Amino acid sequence: MVQNLAIVLKSNFPINQRVTIFDKTLGKIEASVLRKDIILSNGMLFSYNFSQNNTFQIIKDIYFIEMPCIEKSNLMFFHNVLELCNYFLPFGISFYELFDYLNFLYISFDKIQTLQVQKIFLSKFFLILGFYPEINTSSTFDYIMYLPIDRAVNETINLTIEKELNTWIINCINMHPHIRAFKTFKFLNEIAIT
């Protein structure tokens, strides 16, 4: 049996066994884990099988794959990415490209340590989702945005490009109607974009 691959976006443990996950094939879904001895943490990459209940998916046959090794200083960035996925992804629509993009966090999180690279990552995240704020950008900004992430993280950016990244991220986040519900504003404030 082929197992599904998913990332935990939001876990309600220990309150209940419900989780919101980003499945590579199914997109964002809500599911339940019936076994009380299995705890899925935010950000966990795992494979699983499922069965359908009347109202939700039941996760079973869970196999833990990865949890990025994150220094405390970058934990807020990682949680910001999970929260943005949770708020911006619609339920039940697959985003293969975005899932593969997020997989870069699990493979090469060590390359996303600086605030500038984190801003590149977030800007490209919104680009993949189809957000195109109506702002003027330089050709260098456009070049970086269309580079594969494994190459974009190696680009050196100047203050002008960083300001364009800030403006891009601010405009994308401001498009969400429930922006005030975001819990990771502290991270956004730290990188001086809100």
Backbone as CSV, one residue per row, in Angstrom:
resi,resn,N_x,N_y,N_z,CA_x,CA_y,CA_z,C_x,C_y,C_z
1,MET,0.841,-1.171,0.000,0.000,0.000,0.000,0.896,1.247,0.000
2,VAL,0.594,2.181,-0.885,1.340,3.422,-0.979,0.922,4.334,0.162
3,GLN,1.919,4.858,0.871,1.613,5.749,1.982,1.616,7.201,1.524
4,ASN,0.789,7.992,2.181,0.761,9.428,1.940,1.915,10.081,2.686
5,LEU,2.330,11.248,2.206,3.397,12.023,2.826,2.805,13.355,3.262
6,ALA,3.098,13.785,4.507,2.478,15.001,5.023,3.366,15.714,6.033
7,ILE,3.026,16.989,6.240,3.661,17.828,7.246,2.567,18.277,8.215
8,VAL,2.829,18.198,9.509,1.868,18.668,10.502,1.934,20.192,10.562
9,LEU,0.835,20.850,10.236,0.766,22.307,10.307,0.334,22.775,11.693
10,LYS,-0.618,22.059,12.269,-1.143,22.459,13.574,-1.615,21.221,14.316
11,SER,-1.067,21.048,15.487,-1.445,19.919,16.321,-2.230,20.422,17.517
12,ASN,-3.273,19.711,17.884,-4.082,20.088,19.041,-3.774,19.230,20.265
13,PHE,-2.690,18.476,20.207,-2.299,17.658,21.358,-1.855,18.575,22.482
14,PRO,-2.102,18.328,23.709,-2.786,17.150,24.255,-4.288,17.344,24.427
15,ILE,-4.830,18.458,23.946,-6.260,18.739,24.106,-7.103,17.659,23.435
16,ASN,-6.754,17.341,22.185,-7.432,16.249,21.493,-6.487,15.661,20.440
17,GLN,-6.937,14.687,19.741,-6.102,13.961,18.781,-6.236,14.502,17.356
18,ARG,-6.734,15.706,17.196,-6.936,16.284,15.858,-5.714,17.061,15.425
19,VAL,-5.419,16.977,14.136,-4.294,17.710,13.552,-4.719,18.286,12.203
20,THR,-4.086,19.380,11.831,-4.216,19.917,10.487,-2.902,19.602,9.802
21,ILE,-2.983,18.915,8.666,-1.769,18.507,7.970,-1.796,19.003,6.527
22,PHE,-0.609,19.113,5.957,-0.446,19.442,4.542,0.060,18.176,3.867
23,ASP,-0.849,17.490,3.205,-0.555,16.239,2.519,-0.098,16.548,1.096
24,LYS,0.930,15.860,0.653,1.474,16.136,-0.679,0.425,15.957,-1.773
25,THR,-0.454,14.977,-1.635,-1.455,14.686,-2.655,-2.807,15.334,-2.359
26,LEU,-3.236,15.285,-1.115,-4.579,15.743,-0.745,-4.644,17.226,-0.397
27,GLY,-3.503,17.869,-0.184,-3.490,19.267,0.237,-3.685,19.371,1.732
28,LYS,-4.232,20.487,2.179,-4.458,20.695,3.607,-5.742,19.976,4.013
29,ILE,-5.626,19.145,5.044,-6.796,18.417,5.548,-6.744,18.384,7.071
30,GLU,-7.895,18.161,7.666,-7.960,17.905,9.100,-8.112,16.411,9.276
31,ALA,-7.434,15.900,10.278,-7.456,14.456,10.505,-7.378,14.179,12.003
32,SER,-7.606,12.933,12.349,-7.511,12.491,13.739,-6.604,11.288,13.836
33,VAL,-5.918,11.218,14.967,-5.096,10.057,15.288,-5.823,9.340,16.407
34,LEU,-6.188,8.090,16.193,-6.962,7.378,17.194,-6.098,6.800,18.309
35,ARG,-4.849,6.506,18.009,-3.961,5.935,19.023,-3.436,7.046,19.936
36,LYS,-3.680,6.901,21.214,-3.268,7.916,22.189,-1.760,7.916,22.430
37,ASP,-1.072,6.861,22.039,0.375,6.795,22.265,1.175,7.459,21.137
38,ILE,0.489,7.960,20.114,1.159,8.632,19.008,0.863,10.129,19.098
39,ILE,1.922,10.904,19.143,1.779,12.357,19.211,2.455,12.959,17.993
40,LEU,1.684,13.682,17.211,2.222,14.381,16.048,2.472,15.831,16.428
41,SER,3.712,16.271,16.288,4.098,17.630,16.655,4.097,18.540,15.437
42,ASN,3.891,19.836,15.668,3.948,20.815,14.589,5.267,20.696,13.847
43,GLY,5.180,20.659,12.524,6.372,20.604,11.692,6.870,19.216,11.374
44,MET,6.292,18.196,11.961,6.746,16.829,11.728,6.427,16.409,10.291
45,LEU,7.412,15.845,9.614,7.225,15.254,8.288,7.053,13.760,8.509
46,PHE,5.969,13.192,7.976,5.685,11.778,8.229,4.935,11.157,7.064
47,SER,4.955,9.843,7.015,4.137,9.124,6.046,3.052,8.379,6.819
48,TYR,1.965,8.066,6.124,0.831,7.463,6.814,-0.146,6.868,5.816
49,ASN,-1.066,6.114,6.340,-2.249,5.676,5.618,-3.443,6.298,6.333
50,PHE,-4.582,6.270,5.694,-5.754,6.847,6.345,-7.001,6.078,5.965
51,SER,-8.010,6.262,6.781,-9.346,5.782,6.452,-10.288,6.963,6.656
52,GLN,-11.388,6.932,5.970,-12.338,8.044,6.004,-13.442,7.745,7.002
53,ASN,-13.694,8.667,7.913,-14.820,8.615,8.821,-15.924,9.453,8.169
54,ASN,-17.024,9.651,8.829,-18.100,10.478,8.269,-17.656,11.901,7.984
55,THR,-16.845,12.470,8.878,-16.517,13.885,8.750,-15.032,14.188,8.588
56,PHE,-14.142,13.230,8.847,-12.714,13.529,8.786,-11.893,12.280,8.491
57,GLN,-10.623,12.518,8.187,-9.682,11.436,7.918,-9.163,10.881,9.249
58,ILE,-8.933,9.589,9.283,-8.301,8.966,10.443,-6.916,8.493,9.996
59,ILE,-5.895,9.016,10.666,-4.513,8.685,10.322,-4.107,7.400,11.026
60,LYS,-3.454,6.520,10.272,-2.948,5.282,10.862,-1.653,4.902,10.156
61,ASP,-0.982,3.906,10.664,0.281,3.417,10.098,1.282,4.565,9.909
62,ILE,1.472,5.326,10.962,2.327,6.510,10.912,3.794,6.119,10.977
63,TYR,4.588,6.740,10.100,6.033,6.544,10.102,6.697,7.919,10.120
64,PHE,7.373,8.221,11.207,8.065,9.486,11.360,9.241,9.546,10.393
65,ILE,9.344,10.636,9.628,10.441,10.784,8.666,11.454,11.813,9.129
66,GLU,10.980,12.996,9.472,11.937,14.074,9.759,11.301,15.170,10.583
67,MET,12.133,15.780,11.379,11.820,17.020,12.068,13.079,17.851,11.901
68,PRO,12.969,19.036,11.293,14.199,19.784,11.045,14.946,20.097,12.342
69,CYS,16.248,20.034,12.259,17.100,20.385,13.390,17.229,21.903,13.383
70,ILE,16.530,22.546,14.313,16.418,23.996,14.291,16.997,24.580,15.569
71,GLU,17.861,25.556,15.394,18.357,26.297,16.552,17.227,27.162,17.088
72,LYS,17.307,27.464,18.362,16.264,28.262,19.006,16.035,29.585,18.273
73,SER,17.102,30.175,17.756,16.979,31.474,17.077,16.165,31.389,15.786
74,ASN,16.036,30.202,15.207,15.285,30.044,13.960,13.948,29.329,14.138
75,LEU,13.632,28.990,15.360,12.388,28.270,15.623,11.161,29.108,15.254
76,MET,11.215,30.399,15.534,10.085,31.277,15.220,9.865,31.361,13.705
77,PHE,10.942,31.386,12.930,10.811,31.389,11.473,10.085,30.126,11.008
78,PHE,10.511,28.977,11.511,9.907,27.707,11.121,8.422,27.695,11.475
79,HIS,8.079,28.153,12.670,6.671,28.201,13.060,5.892,29.204,12.222
80,ASN,6.549,30.275,11.802,5.901,31.239,10.912,5.537,30.581,9.587
81,VAL,6.434,29.789,9.035,6.160,29.087,7.775,4.969,28.148,7.949
82,LEU,4.939,27.405,9.052,3.815,26.494,9.306,2.501,27.263,9.442
83,GLU,2.551,28.381,10.155,1.343,29.183,10.335,0.861,29.775,9.013
84,LEU,1.780,30.260,8.200,1.389,30.801,6.895,0.741,29.712,6.037
85,CYS,1.286,28.507,6.081,0.653,27.388,5.359,-0.749,27.143,5.890
86,ASN,-0.881,27.131,7.195,-2.174,26.861,7.810,-3.212,27.909,7.428
87,TYR,-2.810,29.170,7.368,-3.760,30.238,7.063,-3.981,30.459,5.563
88,PHE,-2.971,30.236,4.755,-3.093,30.582,3.337,-3.491,29.408,2.434
89,LEU,-3.271,28.184,2.863,-3.655,27.050,2.020,-5.134,26.740,2.199
90,PRO,-5.864,26.595,1.118,-7.265,26.175,1.238,-7.330,24.674,1.532
91,PHE,-8.410,24.238,2.119,-8.575,22.815,2.400,-8.807,22.034,1.112
92,GLY,-8.193,20.851,1.047,-8.482,19.882,0.007,-7.946,20.164,-1.384
93,ILE,-7.023,21.092,-1.535,-6.440,21.369,-2.850,-4.957,21.063,-2.786
94,SER,-4.492,20.187,-3.661,-3.077,19.803,-3.617,-2.193,20.896,-4.219
95,PHE,-1.024,21.064,-3.617,-0.001,22.006,-4.078,1.321,21.257,-4.097
96,TYR,1.508,20.414,-5.102,2.729,19.603,-5.173,3.983,20.466,-5.124
97,GLU,3.980,21.559,-5.894,5.163,22.409,-5.961,5.486,23.011,-4.597
98,LEU,4.468,23.449,-3.878,4.697,24.032,-2.565,5.182,22.969,-1.578
99,PHE,4.616,21.787,-1.637,5.057,20.725,-0.742,6.534,20.420,-0.980
100,ASP,6.924,20.303,-2.234,8.328,20.047,-2.540,9.211,21.207,-2.097
101,TYR,8.703,22.427,-2.224,9.435,23.615,-1.787,9.663,23.569,-0.279
102,LEU,8.626,23.241,0.482,8.754,23.151,1.933,9.692,22.028,2.341
103,ASN,9.768,21.015,1.535,10.669,19.899,1.823,12.122,20.378,1.913
104,PHE,12.423,21.498,1.250,13.770,22.073,1.327,14.136,22.398,2.779
105,LEU,13.148,22.778,3.590,13.398,23.055,5.003,13.926,21.815,5.724
106,TYR,13.447,20.663,5.321,13.843,19.433,5.986,15.196,18.925,5.481
107,ILE,15.490,19.239,4.244,16.745,18.786,3.644,17.891,19.741,3.961
108,SER,17.621,21.034,3.889,18.700,22.029,3.961,18.369,23.212,4.860
109,PHE,17.803,22.957,6.028,17.457,24.081,6.898,18.689,24.887,7.282
110,ASP,19.830,24.250,7.296,21.071,24.950,7.651,21.404,26.077,6.675
111,LYS,20.826,26.053,5.477,21.074,27.103,4.490,20.118,28.284,4.637
112,ILE,19.161,28.179,5.573,18.162,29.236,5.758,18.334,29.839,7.155
113,GLN,19.526,30.260,7.466,19.831,30.761,8.799,19.742,32.279,8.922
114,THR,20.052,33.004,7.864,20.071,34.469,7.972,18.682,35.040,7.696
115,LEU,18.433,36.217,8.224,17.141,36.869,8.002,16.912,37.169,6.528
116,GLN,17.958,37.521,5.813,17.807,37.812,4.384,17.363,36.569,3.620
117,VAL,17.965,35.444,3.906,17.580,34.201,3.216,16.175,33.782,3.632
118,GLN,15.811,34.001,4.883,14.453,33.690,5.332,13.434,34.557,4.596
119,LYS,13.783,35.799,4.333,12.898,36.679,3.566,12.763,36.189,2.127
120,ILE,13.860,35.727,1.538,13.789,35.147,0.194,12.864,33.939,0.217
121,PHE,13.023,33.083,1.223,12.194,31.885,1.334,10.713,32.255,1.425
122,LEU,10.370,33.209,2.284,8.965,33.606,2.444,8.407,34.251,1.176
123,SER,9.212,35.065,0.512,8.750,35.704,-0.729,8.453,34.670,-1.797
124,LYS,9.345,33.692,-1.930,9.138,32.631,-2.918,7.946,31.745,-2.529
125,PHE,7.727,31.574,-1.230,6.563,30.834,-0.731,5.277,31.452,-1.288
126,PHE,5.166,32.782,-1.158,3.966,33.460,-1.650,3.876,33.423,-3.172
127,LEU,5.003,33.498,-3.836,5.014,33.410,-5.299,4.458,32.058,-5.758
128,ILE,4.873,30.997,-5.099,4.379,29.654,-5.443,2.874,29.563,-5.215
129,LEU,2.384,30.230,-4.174,0.939,30.233,-3.909,0.158,31.078,-4.913
130,GLY,0.875,31.866,-5.719,0.209,32.662,-6.738,-0.037,34.107,-6.350
131,PHE,0.633,34.579,-5.317,0.484,35.972,-4.905,1.455,36.838,-5.694
132,TYR,0.928,37.897,-6.277,1.733,38.856,-7.030,1.296,40.265,-6.641
133,PRO,1.852,40.780,-5.542,1.470,42.140,-5.135,1.784,43.143,-6.239
134,GLU,0.968,44.155,-6.325,1.161,45.186,-7.349,2.182,46.203,-6.853
135,ILE,3.444,45.786,-6.901,4.540,46.667,-6.515,5.593,46.618,-7.611
136,ASN,6.351,47.679,-7.715,7.451,47.702,-8.676,8.644,46.984,-8.076
137,THR,9.222,46.090,-8.843,10.398,45.359,-8.385,11.501,45.481,-9.418
138,SER,12.724,45.318,-8.945,13.881,45.409,-9.831,14.074,44.097,-10.582
139,SER,14.877,44.134,-11.608,15.173,42.910,-12.365,15.957,41.925,-11.494
140,THR,16.766,42.431,-10.568,17.504,41.537,-9.661,16.540,40.802,-8.746
141,PHE,15.538,41.504,-8.227,14.521,40.880,-7.388,13.804,39.781,-8.179
142,ASP,13.378,40.113,-9.389,12.679,39.141,-10.230,13.559,37.928,-10.519
143,TYR,14.838,38.160,-10.762,15.785,37.073,-11.020,15.849,36.124,-9.820
144,ILE,15.988,36.695,-8.619,16.082,35.874,-7.401,14.793,35.092,-7.172
145,MET,13.667,35.728,-7.423,12.379,35.074,-7.177,12.164,33.852,-8.072
146,TYR,12.746,33.853,-9.245,12.522,32.735,-10.160,13.652,31.726,-10.166
147,LEU,14.653,31.931,-9.318,15.700,30.931,-9.152,15.162,29.766,-8.321
148,PRO,15.627,28.552,-8.557,15.282,27.461,-7.630,15.800,27.820,-6.236
149,ILE,15.110,27.381,-5.212,15.453,27.780,-3.844,16.878,27.376,-3.472
150,ASP,17.354,26.251,-3.955,18.712,25.838,-3.592,19.777,26.770,-4.173
151,ARG,19.430,27.524,-5.205,20.344,28.535,-5.743,20.052,29.911,-5.164
152,ALA,18.790,30.219,-4.923,18.413,31.531,-4.405,19.012,31.789,-3.022
153,VAL,19.156,30.749,-2.207,19.692,30.939,-0.852,21.163,31.337,-0.874
154,ASN,21.822,31.162,-2.010,23.235,31.531,-2.123,23.443,32.924,-2.699
155,GLU,22.363,33.591,-3.063,22.475,34.928,-3.643,22.751,35.973,-2.557
156,THR,23.587,36.906,-2.872,23.843,38.037,-1.989,22.891,39.150,-2.379
157,ILE,22.208,39.698,-1.386,21.260,40.769,-1.698,21.685,42.054,-0.998
158,ASN,21.391,43.159,-1.655,21.708,44.464,-1.065,20.477,45.004,-0.350
159,LEU,20.609,46.166,0.234,19.525,46.760,1.010,18.285,47.043,0.162
160,THR,18.485,47.427,-1.082,17.352,47.697,-1.978,16.524,46.428,-2.199
161,ILE,17.198,45.325,-2.466,16.492,44.049,-2.675,15.811,43.616,-1.387
162,GLU,16.478,43.802,-0.263,15.873,43.417,1.014,14.601,44.219,1.274
163,LYS,14.609,45.498,0.930,13.399,46.318,1.087,12.291,45.817,0.163
164,GLU,12.645,45.403,-1.042,11.644,44.842,-1.959,11.067,43.543,-1.391
165,LEU,11.914,42.712,-0.798,11.439,41.482,-0.159,10.480,41.823,0.976
166,ASN,10.839,42.809,1.797,9.964,43.236,2.894,8.602,43.673,2.371
167,THR,8.617,44.515,1.350,7.369,45.035,0.780,6.535,43.897,0.197
168,TRP,7.179,42.973,-0.491,6.488,41.820,-1.086,5.783,41.018,0.006
169,ILE,6.523,40.683,1.074,5.965,39.868,2.161,4.824,40.605,2.853
170,ILE,5.020,41.875,3.162,3.974,42.675,3.821,2.704,42.674,2.987
171,ASN,2.843,42.929,1.689,1.667,42.985,0.819,0.964,41.641,0.728
172,CYS,1.716,40.566,0.686,1.100,39.234,0.626,0.350,38.919,1.921
173,ILE,0.987,39.160,3.042,0.353,38.864,4.338,-0.884,39.726,4.545
174,ASN,-0.808,40.974,4.134,-1.955,41.875,4.302,-3.164,41.474,3.472
175,MET,-2.986,40.573,2.520,-4.115,40.098,1.708,-5.020,39.149,2.491
176,HIS,-4.510,38.614,3.600,-5.303,37.648,4.359,-6.306,38.363,5.257
177,PRO,-7.569,37.941,5.229,-8.588,38.636,6.020,-8.457,38.441,7.535
178,HIS,-7.723,37.428,7.976,-7.591,37.151,9.410,-6.172,37.374,9.907
179,ILE,-5.529,38.383,9.375,-4.136,38.665,9.701,-3.926,38.849,11.210
180,ARG,-4.893,39.395,11.893,-4.756,39.652,13.340,-4.749,38.359,14.152
181,ALA,-5.157,37.258,13.566,-5.156,35.981,14.276,-3.788,35.295,14.242
182,PHE,-2.883,35.800,13.426,-1.558,35.178,13.316,-0.841,35.261,14.653
183,LYS,-0.190,34.184,15.032,0.520,34.141,16.309,2.013,34.430,16.160
184,THR,2.513,34.450,14.944,3.959,34.614,14.761,4.332,36.032,14.344
185,PHE,3.537,36.995,14.740,3.878,38.392,14.437,5.211,38.785,15.058
186,LYS,5.568,38.143,16.161,6.845,38.467,16.792,7.986,38.231,15.812
187,PHE,7.934,37.111,15.096,8.976,36.846,14.100,8.948,37.908,13.011
188,LEU,7.768,38.237,12.525,7.663,39.241,11.459,8.180,40.596,11.920
189,ASN,7.936,40.929,13.173,8.480,42.167,13.720,10.001,42.117,13.827
190,GLU,10.527,40.954,14.197,11.983,40.806,14.319,12.694,41.012,12.993
191,ILE,12.045,40.617,11.913,12.705,40.818,10.621,12.289,42.131,9.979
192,ALA,11.646,42.952,10.782,11.338,44.347,10.392,10.500,44.453,9.127
193,ILE,9.430,43.656,9.053,8.571,43.766,7.873,7.142,44.127,8.222
194,THR,6.800,44.225,9.499,5.407,44.582,9.815,5.353,45.994,10.333
